[in-house]
Amino acid sequence: EEILGEPMKDSDAITLYKTMRETLVYLTHLNVDDTENIMLERLALQVDGSEWSWHNLNTLCWAIGSISGAMGEEDEKRFLVTVIKDLLGLCEMKRGKDNKAVIASNIMYVVGQYPRFLRAHWKFLKTVVNKLFEFMHEMHPGVQDMACDTFVKIAQKCRRKFSILQVGESMPFVEELCLNLPSIVSDLEPSQVHTFYEAVGYMVQSQSDMTQRDILLGKLMEMPNLTWQNIMAQAATDISVLREPAAMKNIVNIIKANERVVVALGHPFMPQLGRLYIDLLNVYKAYSEAINAAVASGGQYVTSTSAVRGMRAVKRETLRLLEPFIE
C-alpha cells in the first residue's frame, strides 16, 4: 500500500506489527537517546535522498509513531518537532504530486500518534485538523482514507480540546466544524463520511453541558436529517418513492451515519433517535410488507433481486441502530 495506515485486515500481520511495536517501545525505555538518534539518522537518509522510497519512509514513520508515550514529555516534544521539521522540509523539496501526497500522509500519521503533544499545543492541533480537511479533497489513492482515520483517532484522543472555547477563538472548534461540514465531506465516499460523523461525535460527547450537547448534536446531524425529511415527505404522498434504488441507498447511508455517532456518543444520542424513531418504524414496516408481497407474487427467487436486497439492507441497518437502546 502506498499510503501509510494501520494494518487492519490480516490477523497475522496485526500480531507481527504489535510485536514490533512492543519491541521498539522496550528499546526506547532501555535507551531513549539511542532510539532517537537511530530514527533521526534514518530520517536524514530519507531527506538527503540516499535511502528515499515510499516504502522506506512509510516504514520509518510507522516506527516513529509506534514509540509514542515511551519518552518523557519534554524529550518527546523535542523529538517530534525535529521529525516534523525534517518531513516538512522533505515535502517542500520533493517534486511531484504523488511524492508530496505520500510525505504529507506520513506527517499526518506521525502527528496522529502523539495525542499528548497535540493536547498541549492547541494552535498546532487546529492546523493539523484543518490540513486533514484539505486532504479529504485529495484524490491520490489512500489519502482520503488516511485523513479520515487520522481525524477519528485525533478526535477520540483530544475530544475535549474541540468542544471548549480556546483562547483567541470566537467559538469552539466543533461548532465551526458543523457549519462547514457539507463542504468538508463533499468529496468523500459514503463510508468515509460515516467515519467523519463518528469523529465529530466524540467532540460532541465531550461537551459536559447537556443542553449544549443536544444543540451540537442537532447541528451535526442537520445534513442527513434534511435528506431524511425530504425522503419521508415524498413517501407521505407516494409510498413507491421508498422503493427507488437512490432512496434506499440514501436511507442506508443516513442510518449508518447515525450508527457511527451512537458509537461515539452512547446514550446522549437519544434526542436524535427521537427525531427518526417513528419514521424508522414506518419505513421498516413498509419494507417488510413490500418484501412479503414480492415473495407472495414472485416466489422465493425474488429475494435475490436488487430491490429486495436494498429493502433488506435498510431493515438490517435499522435494527443495528436501535439495538444499543433496546438492551
Secondary structure, DSSP 8 states (H G I E B T S, - for coil): --S-----S-HHHHHHHHHHHHHHHHHHHH-HHHHHHHHHHHHHHHHTSTT--HHHHHHHHHHHHHTTTSS-HHHHHHHHHHHHHHHHHHHHH--SHHHHHHHHHHHHHHHHT-HHHHHH-HHHHHHHHHHHHHHTT--STTHHHHHHHHHHHHHHHSHHHHHS--TT-SS-HHHHHHHHHHHHTTTS-HHHHHHHHHHHHHHHHT---HHHHHHHHHHHTHHHHHHHHHHHHHHHH-GGGGGSHHHHHHHHHHHHHHHHHHHHH-GGGHHHHHHHHHHHHHHHHHHHHHHHHHHHHH-GGGGGSHHHHHHHHHHHHHHHHHHHHH-
